[in-house]
Amino acid sequence: MEIGKVITRVDAEAKVTGEALYPGDINFNDQLYMKTLFSEMPHAVIKSIDISEAENMPGVVLVLTAKDVPNNEYGLIMPDQPVLCGLGSNNPNADRVRCVSDQIALVIAESEIIASNALSKIKVDYEELRVINNPDEALLIDAFRIHQDRDDNVLLHYKVRDGVIEQGFKDSDVIVESVYHTPMQEHAYLQPEAGVSYFDENNRITVIVGGQWVHEDQEQIAHSLSLPLDKIRIIYPAIGGAFGGREDMSVQITLALAVFKLSEKGIHRPVKTIWSREESIIGHHKRHAYKIFSKWGANKEGKILAAEVKIVADAGAYAYTSTKVQGNATLMCTGPYEIPNVKVDSYTVYTNNVPGGAFRGFGGPQAAFSAEMQINKLAEKLELDPVEIRMRNVLKDGSRLPVKSPMPAGVSLTEVIERCAIEAGWKKTDGKWNNPNLKFASKSNKIKGLGFACGYKNIGFSFGAPENCWATIEIQGESEIEKVILYHAGAEVGQGSHTVFCQMAADAVGVDLDKVELLASDTSTSDNSGSVSASRMTFMAGNSIYGAGKLALEKWKNEERPAIGRYQYKPPKTTPYDKDTGECTPNFSYGYVAEAVEAEIDQETGEVHLIKVICADDVGKAINPQLVVGQIEGAIVQAAGYGLMENFIQENGYVKTSQLSTYLIPTVLDIPDEINSIIIEHPDPIGPWGARGVGEMPYIPLVPAISSAIHAATGVWFDHFPMTPEIVLRGLGKIDEE
């Protein structure tokens, strides 16, 4: 039995010794180098591009512009972005740039230095257009349209209507109204975008790159190059982090385009590119900035009766995954609570900012911030303990969501909240939860507070998105099983998925782990697994691996040699929002989390120090407990950066924090002193071995828990973040508001 064991990661030795190769480490003989010219303007019409001087430089092999892209469009949800912006392509909307992330030209040269020098020789004549740098301006009736083929700048509007909202507020004894602002966030993964492309032995354009879904990369390249799928091959080597930042395209299409166009000229050489950190920060999407208007009402018994929420998200210049992120936020902005009267309107709006897209939590952290702040404020007004008010309202088995569908079986929020609360010092007396020590003494100028928040997060694709996962298992041997080969496309982005795949394959077939060999993340060897996102991969891969193992064992018992089982797992179906009421079946499974934060606030400097974070997660079944703890700790550190220090600044469409020297992320000196990871195993009824997911859940409630702790200590609510020392001092009245 390999399930539930702590085993060494299958990639650990290769990574610590340097044997593992990341995309930037891979080289071929006679390779060329590619550099990308990014837009110099956040919004402008391109009048002309002069590449003649660059083309004539010694060592420059090829310069590509928009006219060289066979089908000049791409996009994960909708193809609204040109591969290259400029004139002469089949895309009539490619004649303008809409943000500084837009790409204008590619230079392929004998060296990276030559390619970089040639970029400076390309002359682009722009006609500047008005820059819209915030959704409020974009929503004005007479606002300039960022996409000229649309009637306005609203990418999407969702509505949820349940109950009678006016009556709910009329029946409420307490009403809390607030406006929350959540910032953009940079993924800051260790490995910037990089890759190499070439024609393989089967004459397929092959791209070695870091991503989150090999088959989606394959499809988008094929679409933009107007080639059949079987002419494109994607391989993922070691990947240095992702967090949603590699869901959308970066260098994949342009690398493939480069070797494709070289081959048309009779040049058959590999092409390599590595983005600088600045190019990475400018070139890939960010976590969406949100503005959330929230009004909640409750009766004197602490029962929430009504919630009215308006969400406005900054999509940036292109859609990316904004619509799906918005779907999550729309569902989760009322928190994991039973609320009989709900009205939600959510909007995602185009601006000329860097696009927003997938980031760990996928709309959940923004929504949870507003929801958890609201319930904490209600608790204060009602003089109720923050844990007690949650216990009176939290979702349970059989609870109905505001979208009029019941929660999937296996809701464990009550247990999760209880385990976290007890560990943090809460006690239940006379039938009520209470912790009198939310504020406690510290050193002279420092005060401490204890905060609490909880949340839930979907597992798997939502709202009707097609969801499935393939796995193939081959059993080799004669009289005894000698080797088990697992073919699976799921990506390993640092979270330990490949280790878990091997554990599950061993258990599914009933062999020791050392007999399992994994062939992963190559479109030529594996069927579609779906994306490593939505906390789905353990759940989806596990079910597909279990099914493939069962089929292979049946064939083995029937003396087929080798015995091959190929299996596609399909979970229960979900449905999209009804356009008028929001009614739907949003998800087939969830993970549940609660967090308590002990924070110390320096009243002289405004610095917030996290002393202790207690995180209780229901993961269903911990396939590898050590990897689960790693996910919890990593999520908490990343969320702490989001809440306390990461400040992505754009001014009039230009990125001002384009280096890690100006965009600060947590170091070892900034992480909590202690993280107590509580693993709860309440089996998911349809999860493999009962497993749920864990990748995003610990991230969801941390920032509101921090804000709750600061409030407990200071009496001040912080409705926006990052809660930097300057922001905290302003909130405390120590320095004047601007």
N, C-alpha and C positions, 0 to 999 in steps of 0.2 A: 504494500500500500504506500504509494508515493505522495498521495494527497495529504496535505496538512503538515508535511515535513519542512524543516528549514534545511535547504541544501544550497551549496555554493552555486552562484549563477553560472550558467553554461558559458557565458562570455567573459567571466571575471578575469581569468588568467591572461587572456589575449589583450584585454583592455589595460590591465595594470602593467603588463610588460611592454606595451607599445606594439605588439604584434597585430592587433586589430587595426584595420585600415578604414579611415573615414573618407568621404568623397574627396576632400582636399589632399589626401595622402596618395591618391592613386594616379599613377603616371604611365604613359605609353611611349614607346619609341616614336620619334618623329611627330610628336603631338604639336598642335598649334594652341594659341592662347586667345581667349575672347574677353573683351571688356565691353561694358554697356554704358551708353550715354543716357543718363537720366534727364528728365525735364528740368529746365532752368527756371520754369515759370509754373506757378500753381494753377493758372487758368489763362489760356491763350490759344489763338488760332495760329497754326503753323503756315506761314506764307511760302516758305521755301527752305530746302535743306541742301547745302553745298558740301558734298563729300569729296570733291576732286582733290583737294590738297592732302587729305588723309589717305586717299587711295594711292596717291603717287609717292607716299613715303616709302623708303626702302624697308623691306621686311613686312609690310602690310600685304596680306594675301587677299582679303575680301572685306568689303564694307557693305552691310545690309541695312536697308530701311524698310518702311512700311510697304512699298511696292513689291518687295521680295517675299512677303508672307502670302502663301497660297490662299488662306482663309483667315483674314486678319481679325480674329475675335477669340475670346475665351472667357471662362468664368465657371466656377464650381456650381452655382445655382442657376445663373443665367449668363449668357455670353455678352456682357455689356462693356467689356474692356478690350481695346486693341492690343495685340501682341506688341506692335510697334506703332507709335503715333507718327503721322506724316501724310504725305500726299501720294496718290496713285494706287491705292489699294482697293480691294473690293468692298471695303467697309466705308460707307459715306460719312460715318461719325468719327473716323480716325484722324480727321484733319486738325484736331485740336488736342491739347493736353488739359487735363482736369485736376491734376495734382502733381506734386513733385515726385511721386512714385512712378509716374509714367515713363516708359522707355522709348527712346527716339531712334537709336541706331546701335548696331553691333559692329565692332572692329575685331577681325580675326587676323592675328599676326604671328610672326615667328617667336615672339617673346611677349611676356606680360608688360614689360617696360615700353616696348614699341607700340603695343596696343593702347596703353594708357596715354602715351604722347600723341598718338593719332587722334584720340578723342578730342583733344584740345584744338585740333585743326578743323573739326567739323563746324560749319557755320549754319546756325539756325536763325531764320528771320521770323520773329514772333509778332503778332498783333495782340497786345495784352487785353484781357477781358476782366470784367469786374470779379473780384474774388469774394466768394461767400464762405465765411469761416466759422459760422455757427448755425445750428438748425433753426433758431428763432428767425434769423434773417432769411433763411431758405424757405420758410413757411409763409412769408409775406405774399399777399396776392399778386403783387407786381414783381416778385423776385425773378431774377435772371435764371433761366432754366439751364442747369448744368448739363443735362442730356437733352439736346434739342429735339429729339424725337418723342419726348414725353410732354404731357400737359402741365406738369408741375414737378416739384422736387421731392414729392413724397414717394418713396420706394414702396412702402406697404403700410396699410392701416388694418389692425386687428381690433375686434370688439368682443367683449364678454359681457353678457347680460344674464343675471340670475336673480330671481326674487324681485322685490320692489325696494329699490335703494332708498327712496324718500321715506318710506315707512320705517326702514331699518334705522335711519338716523333719528327719526321722530321718537322711536322707542328707546333710543340710547340715552343713558344718564351722563356719559362722558364722551366727548368727541376730540380727537387729536388730528390736527392738520399740519402737514410739514411739506417742505420742498427739499428734495435730496439731489445732490450732484455727485456722480461717480466719474472718475477720470479715465483717460486712456492709459494703457499699460503696454510697455514693450516686452516681448517675450524673452529677450536677452539670453537665448540659448548659447552654449559655449561655442558651438561650431557654426560660423556664418554660412550662408548659402554657397554651395560649391558643387561641382560635378564634372564629369567627362563624358563625351559622347563619341560614338564610332559605329561603323557597320560591322556586325558580327559575321561569323562564318556562314550564316544562313541569309545574309544580305538584309538583315533587319537593322534599322536605326536603333541603337542601344544607348540608353542613358543611365549611367551610374550616378545616383543622386540621393540626397536625404529627403524623405517625405513621410507621409502618413497613410498612403493608400496607393500601392503600385498600379492597380488597374485603373484608378481614376486618373493618375498621371498619364497612363497610356492612352486613355480615351481623349483627354484634352489635347495631347500632342497630335494624335491622329486627326482630330477635328480641325485644328489650326493648320496642319500641313496637307489636309485633304487626302489622307492616305488610309488604307485599310488598317484595322487594328493589328492584324498579324504582321504588319510591317514595322511595328514599334515594339521594343522590348525595354522594360524597366527593371533595374536591379538596385536594391538598397543594400549598401554595405553597413558598417557601423554608423550610427547616427548620433550626433552630439546634442540631443535634446530637441523638443518640438513644441509641446504645450499648446497645440492648435496652430502654431505659427507656420507649420509646413503643410497645412491642409490645402492652401491655395498655391498657385504656380509662382515660382520665382525664376529659376534658371532652366527649368525643365524644357519648356517649349523653345526657348532661344538656343539652347545647346543642340537640340534636335534639328532646328532650322539651319544652324550653321553647317553641320555635316551634310545635310540634305542639299544645300545650295553649293557647297564645295564639290559634292559628287557630280552635280550637273555640269561643272566645269572640268570634270575629269580628275579632281583632286580628292584622293582617298586617304585622309589623315585624321586622326582623332583630334578633338577640340576640348580644351579644358578651361574652366573659369572658376575663380574664387572671388566672392565679394569681400570687400573690406568691411570692417564693423560699421563704418558710416553708411556704406551702401546698403548693408543689411537693415540698419535701423530706418533708413529712408525707404527702402525698397519693399519691405513686407508689411502686411497689415498689423493693426494693433487691437487691443481690447477696446470695445466701443465705449465712448463717453455717453453717459445717460443723465437725463434730467427727469426726475420722478416727482409728480405731485400726488400726495397720498393723504386721504381723509378716511379715518377709521372711527367707528363708534362702538361702544360697549355698554352693557347695563351694569348696575352696581354690584351684581354677582360676579362680574368679570367675564361674562360671555360676550364675545365679539358678535355684533349684530349686523354690521354693515362695513363695507370697504369700497371706496371709490378711488380709482387710481388712473392717472394719465402719465404715460411714458413717452418720452421723446428721445430717440437714439440718433447719434451722429454716425451715419453710414460712411462718411467720407465720400470719395469721388465715384466709387463703384460698389456693386452689390456684395461681392464675395459671399460670405455666409450670413449676411445681416438678417435676412428674412427668417432663417432658422434660429438664430440667436434671439431675435425678437419673439419668436414663438415660445421659447423657454421663459423669457422674462415676463411675458404676458400671463403665463400660467402661474409663475412662482412669486409674482409681486404681492399676492395675498397670503404668502407664507404657507407653511404646512398645517393650516388650521381650518376647522369647520366654520364657514361664514355663510349664513343663509341668504344675505343680500349683497350682491357684488356687481359693480360696474367698472369695467376696465376699457380704456382706449389706449392703444399703443401705436406709435408711429416711428418708422425709421426714415430718415431724411438725408438726401444727398447734400453734401457740401464739397468744398474744394480742399478738404483736409485729407491726410493720408487715410486710406480706407480702413474701416473697422472690420474685424472678422473673428474667426474662432480663437478663443483663448480659454484655457482651463476653467471650467465652470459654465462657459457658453451661455451667458446671460443670467445665470443663476446668482453669481455674487452681487451683481448690481441690484437684482430684484430682492435678494435676501437682505441686503443692506437696508432698503426702505422698509421691508416687512418687519424685520426684527427690531429696528429702531421704533417702529410704530407700536409694537406690542410692549416693548420696554417702557415707552412713554405712557401707554395706557395703564400699565402696572403701577407706575409712579402716581398717576392721578387717582387711581382707585385704592392706593395704599395697599397694594397686593405685592407679594413676592414675585419676582420675575419667573421663577420656576413654577410657582403655583398657578399663575395665570395661563401658562402654557399647558399645564396638565388639564385645565378646564376647557381647552379649545383644540387640542392637538388632534390631527387625523388618526383614525384607527381603522382596523379592518371593517369594511362595510361603509366607511365614510364616503360621501359624495363630494366630488370636486365642483367648483363653480361652473365648469364646462359640462355639468349634468351627467357625468359618468362616474362610476364607483372606482375607488382605489383598487389596484390589483391586490390580490391576497398576499398576506405576509407583512403588513404594516407593523413596524416595531418601534415607532417613535417614542411611545410611552416608556419602554424599557431603556431606550438609548438616553433619553433625557434623565431618567432616574439614575442610571449608572454614572453619568457624568456629574450630576448634581451631588450625589453622595460622596463621590471622590473629591469634590470641591468644597465639602463641608456643610452641604445642606442636610437638614433633618426634617422628618415628618412628625409633627406633634399635633394632637387633637385633629387628625385628619387633614392637616394643611402643611405644605412645604414652606420652610422658612430658613433663612440664613441671615442672622443679625450682623454679620461681619463683612458686609459689602464694602464698607469703608473702614480702614484701619490705619493706625499710626505708622510712621516711618521716621526717617532721619529728619532733622530740623526743617529744611526747605523742600523735602520730598514727601509726597503723600501717596498712599496706595489705594487701589480700588479693585473690586472683583466684578467681572462682567459675565454675562451669559447670553448665548444665542444658539439656535438650532436651525436645521434645514433638511431639505431632501433634494434629490437630483435624479433625473431620469437615467436609465441604463438603456442604451440603444437609440437608434434613430426614431424620431417622433413624428406625429401629425401626418401619418400616411406615407412617409418616405419609405420606399421599398427596402426591406431589411432582410438580409440572409447572410450566410457564411458557409464557405466550402472547406472541406478538409479531405485529404487522401492519406490513407495509411497502407503501407506495403509490409507484409510480414514475410521474412525470408528464413530459409532453413529447410532441412529435410524431415527428420523425425522430431526435432525439437526447434523451438523458435530461437534463431541465432541473432537476428537483427530486425528491428522495427524502424522503418523509414517513414517519417512524417513529412508530408508536403503541405505547406501552409503559407499563404501570402501575407499574413499579419506582420506588421512592422514592429521592430524593437527600437524604441526611441529613448531607451535608458530606463524604462520602468520595470524591466524584467520579464516581458511577455514571452520571450523565447524559452526562458527557463521554465515558466509555468506551462507552456505548450508541451515541453518534454515530460514534465511531471504528469500531466493529464494523459498523454499518449501512453506512457508506461502503465498508468493505472487502468486505462481503458482496455489495454491488451492483457494486462496481468504479468508484466515482466519488470525486471529491475531497470532502473534509470539508465545504467551504463549500456543497455542494449538499444537505446533509442538514438537515432540520428535524425537531425532536422535539416530539411532543405527549405529555406524560407525566403520570402520577399523577392521573388523573381517571377515575372509574368510568364516566363517560358516553362516554368515547372509547376506552378500552382494555379488553382482556380481562384476566383474573386473572394476575398475575405471581408470586404468592406474596410472602412477606415479605422485606424487606431485613434478613436475619439469617442465622445459620448459615454465614457466609462464602460464601453461595450465589449472590449476585446476578450477579457477573461470569460465573460458570460457567453458571447457568441462563439468564440473559438472553442471554448470548452464543450459546448453542445455539439458543435460540428465534429470535434475530435472524438468525443464519446460515440457519436453515431458511426463515424468511419471505423473506429476500432471494433465496434460490435459487428459491422458488416464484414470486416476483414477476418475476425475470429470465426464467424460462421463459415466462410470459405476455407479457412485453415482446417476447421474440423471436418469439412468435406474433402480434405486432402488436396486442395488447390495449392500449387507451389509455383511462384510466390502467390500469396493471397492478398488481393488488393481490394480495399474498401474505400469507395468514394461517396461522400455524403454531404448534402446541403441541408443546413438547419434553417428553418424559418420560424420565427417566434410568432405569437399572436399578432394579428393585424392592428394597426393604429389607424386613426382617421384624422383628416384636417379640420381646422376650425370652420364652423359654419360662419358665413360672412356677416350674418346679422346678429347671431346670438353667441357665437363662439362654441356652440355645442360640439363635442368631439370625444373620441377616445384617444387621449394624447400619447400615452406610453403603456408599455406592457410590464415594466418593472421599475423599481426605484431603489436607491440606497439612502440610508438615513444617518444623520450625524447630529451631535450636540457638542458644544465647546464652552468651556469656562476659561476665562483669562484673568490672571493676576498681573496687574500693571502698576508700575511706579512712575509718577509724574514729578519731574523737577520743576517747581514753580518759578525758579529763577531763570532757567534756560529754555523751558518748554519741552525738554526732551522726554519722550515716553519710552520706558524700558519694560520689556515683557519679561517678567520674572518666571511665570509658569503658565503653560497652556495645557489644559486637560481636554483631550479629544476622544470621544466615544463614537465609534463607527460600527454600524452593522454591515458587515461584508458578506453575510450569508454563510460562507465557509472560506476560511483563509487557506488557499491552496498552498501558499508559502508564507507563513506568518512574518518572516523577516522582511520580505518584499512589501508586505502590507504596511509594516511599520515605516519602511522607507518612503512609501507613498504618502503616508500621513505626515511625516516630518517634513518632507519636501514641499508638500502643499502648504503647510503652515508657514514655513519660511518664506515661500513665494507670496502668500497672501499677506504676511506681515510687511513685506516690501511694498505691496500694493497699498496697504492702509497707512503706512507711516512715512515712507520716504520717496517712492518712485513718482517723479513729477515730469511727465512728458509734456513739453511745451511746444506749441505751434503759434506763430504769429503771422496773420494774414496769409496762411497757407504754407509758410516756410517752417521747417523743423529746426528748433533752436537747441534741442538736446540730442544731437546726432552722434554723440560719443559716450562711452561708458565713463568718461571723466565728467560729463555734464548730466548724464542720466544715471542716477545713483541707484544701485541695487544692494541688497543686504550682503554683508561680509560676515565672517565668523564672529566679529564683534557686535553684530546687530541682531543676531538670532536670539530667540528666547533662551533663558538660562536652563530651563527644563521643559521637556515635552513629555507628557504622560499619555501614551497611546493605548487606548482601551479597545481591544478587538472584541466585538460582539458577533456571535455566529447564530443568527436566527435564520434558518435556511429559506432561501427563496424557493417557492413551490415549483418554479420552472427553470431554476438555475442549475448549471452542471455541478453535481455534487452539492447543490444548494447555494453555490456561489452567486454573489451579486456583482458589484463593481466597487472600486475605491478610488480611482484616479482623481476624480474631481471633488468628491464629497467633503473631505476635510478643508477644502478651500472655501466652501460656500459661506459659512457663518462667521469666519474669523474677524473680519473687519467690524461688523456690528458688535461682536463680543468685546473687541478692543474699545470701541466708542462707549459701550456700556460700562466698561471698567473705568474709563476716564471720567465718565459722568458720576459714577459712584464715588470717586475720590474728590471731584471738584464741584459737582453740581451743575456742570455745563454740558449741554448736548452738542456734539459736533456732527452736523448733518452733511458735511462734505469732507473729502479727504483728497490727497494724503494729509494726515495729521502731523505735519512737519513741526519742528519747534516753533517756527514763526507763526503758523496757524494756531497752535495751542496757546502761545502767548497772547495772540490777538483775542482768542476766545476767553482767556482769563482776564482780559482787560489790562494786561501789562504793557502792551504797545497799542498805539492808536490804529483803528481801522482805516484803510485807505479810502 
